[in-house]
Amino acid sequence: MRIATYNINGLNARGPVLMRWLEQTRPDVACLQELKSPQERFVQQELRDLGYEAIWHGQKSWNGVAILARAGLPVETLRGLPGDADDAQSRYLEAEVGGLTVVCLYLPNGNPAPGPKFDYKLAWFERFIRRAAELMASGKPVVLAGDYNVIPTGRDVYKPERWVDDALFRPETREAFERLKAQGWTDALRTLHPDATIYTFFDYFRNAFQRNAGLRIDHFLLSPALLPRLRAGGVDLDVRGWEKSSDHAPVWIELD
């Protein structure tokens, strides 16, 4: 089973790139972030034409997440994180797919930091950590996939000294990520490639992609039941080089 996560940076602008990538790589499950599209304008029929059923949580102009599956409609189990009734941002979707619990998340960016946006990021992170603890306690096979907007360590970013004050790399952000992992989650890509330089995001400016000046902020965290089934994983870097592509590259893992 191949599971992918891809921050598409806008269905409107990147729809053709998304469809081309799905047609070429055919992941069994795909988690999408930053749809930037209202609920009623999701590309459901186009995805069905490629063999995918989907659930999605849209939002006009911002955010938005979706879970796609080739083996039938994902069975939605949670839409939005509990813990803040006033939070209207579309950043979290959870479903049962092919015997797995699949979480698709788009954690807040948090910049500028410090400030209200960073406070929201950390508060959202705490709610996510609480939900992740519940999923871990269930004992089910669970995948937490998405754009975390977290650079875990200095080896996950080109020139880390330039990012020390950024919300993605601040100590509070990395500490929250470590507390999340300490529940028992495995960082799939780093486990598979412990010493490799892996980037999943490249800014549009300063020829970042051409210079391989990127960040690793799109992650798969696996529950203990899935670790023995982990076989491969990587980044579809070529997609980042396509015309009108997202600033993120698709990331994937393969499970037995």
N, C-alpha and C positions, 0 to 999 in steps of 0.2 A: 504494500500500500504506500503510495506516494502522497504526502501531505505538503502543501505549499502555503506560504504566506507572502502577500504582496501589497504594499502600500501603493495604490495606483495613482494617487495624486489627482483625482478627478475623473469620473466616468465620462463626462462630456468631452474633455480634452484628450483622454487616453483610451477611450473605448476601443478603437481599432488595434492599439497595441495590446490591450488585454485579450481581445479575441484571438489575435495572432499567437500570443504566448500560450493560451489555453489549447489552441488547435495543435501547436507544435509539441508541447510537453505533456499534455493530457494528465495532469495530476488527478488522483482519485478524490481528493478533498482540497479545496482552496479557500483560504481565509483572506479577505480583502479589507483594506482600510482606506480611509479618506475618499469615500465615494463622492462627497461633495454634491449630493443629489437628493432631492426630496423623495419620500417613500414611493410616491406614485410614478416616478420617472425612472425606476430601476429597469435594467435591460433584461427582463425575465425571458422574453421570447427568444432573443438572440442567444442567450445562454442555453435555453432548451434545444435550440437548433444545433448546438455543439454537444448535446448530451448531458447537460447539467441541470439539476434542480437546485433551487437556492432559497435561503431565507435572508432577509436583510433588515437593517435598522438605519433608515435614511435620515438626512437632515439637510435642509436647503443651504447650499453654499459652503458648508463646513462638515468636517468629521464624516461619520457614516461607516458602518461595517457590514460585512456579508460573509456567509458561509455557503460554499458551493460543494455539491457532491454528485458523483456520477452514478452512485448506487441507490438513487431514490432521494426523496425529499428529506433533508435533515429535520430531525424532530426537536423543535425548539424547547429548551428547558429554562432559559432565563434571558431576559432582554433588559439591559441596563443593570448597573451595580446597585445593590441595596445599600442603605445607609445615609442617603441624602435625597429626600423627596423633592428638593428644589433643583436638582441637577438634571437639566434637559438636554445635555450633550449626548449624541449618539456614539458611544465609544465601546460598548461591550455587548457581546452576543454569545450565547452558549447553546450547544445542541448535542444530541446523540447522533452519531454517524458511524455506521458500520461497526457497532460494538464499542466505539470510543466515545468519550465525552470530549468534545472539541470546543475550546474557548477561543474566540477571535476578539482581540483587544487592540485599542488604539489609545495608549496612555498619553496624557497631556504633555505637550512640549515643555511648558513652564517658563519660557523666557518672556520678558527679562527677569532675571533673578538677582537679588531678592525682589519680591513684589507679590501682588495678588495672584498673578498667573502661576508663580512658583508655589504659593500656598495651596492653590487649587490642585496642582500636580501632586504635591505631597499628600494632601487629604484624599485624593482619588486613589493614590498608591496604597494608603492605609486601608481603604475599603476593599481594594483588590486583594491585599494580603489576607484580610479576614475571609473573603470568599474562597481564596485559594486554600486556606486551612480547612474549610469545610469540604472542599473537593478532595483534598488529600486524605481526610478522615474517612471518606466514603470507601476508600480502597479500590475504586474503579480505575481502569486505565484512562488517563486524562492527558490531553495535550493543551498547553497554554501557548497560543501562537499569536504573533502580531508585531506591531510596531510599538516597542516599549519606550522609545525615546530615552533610553538608558545606554550610556557607554560604560560597560562594566569595569574595564581596567584600562591602563595606559596602552596596552598592546592592541586594543580595539579601536584605536583612533590614530590617524596620521598627525604627527606633531602634537602630542597630548598637552604640552605646555601652553598651547594656544587655547585650550578649552577649560582651563581650571575654573573660570568664573561662569561657565555656561551651565544652564539648568540640566543639561543632559549628563554632565560630568561632575557636578558639584558633589561634595562628600555626602550630603543628605540623600541624594538620589541613589548613589552607589550603595550606601548603607541599607536603604530600603530594599534594593534588589538582592543584596546578600541575605537579608532577613527572610525575604521570600524564598530564596533557594534553600535556606537552612531548614525549611519545613520538610525537605526531602526531594525537591525538584532537581532535575538534571538539565544543565545547559547542553542541549544536544550537539550543536555545531562545535562548541569548544571541546566537548568530550571526544568527538570524532577526530578533530584536528587540533590537538592541544598546543602545537607550536606554530601553526600557520598564521599568516596575515590574512584576516578575513574582514572584508568591508561589505556592507549592504546598502549604504547610502553615499551618494556623491553629489555635492552641491552643483548647481548649474553654473556657478561662477568660477572664474580662474582656472578653467580646464581641469577641474578636480578629477573627473573620471579618467581623462587621458593621462593624468599624472598619478593615478591610483592614490589620490589623497582623499580617503574616505573615512567612514565610521561604521562600526558594527552596532546597530541599534534595533534590528529586527531579529527576534529570538524565538526559539522553540524551547519551552521547559516541559519536561516529561515526568510523569509520576513513576514511582518505582516499578510498577507492573509493566511499564513499557520499555524500560532500559534494556532488558535482555533481547527485546525485539528490534532494537535500533541497528540498522545495517549500513546506512549511507546518508549523506547530507551534503549540501553545497549551495552555491549561489549562482543563479543564471546571469552572469555578468554581461553576456552578449546582449541581453534584452535592454540593459541600461544604455547601450550604445545605439539602439534603434532611434530613428527619427521620431520626435515628439513623445519620447518615453518619459516615464516618471523619473524623479530623482532617486528613487529606491530601485533596487534590483530584486526580483523574486528570489525567495529563499525556500529550500525544500529539504525534507528528510524522507527516508524510506524505512518502513517498518515491515517485519515479517507478518 
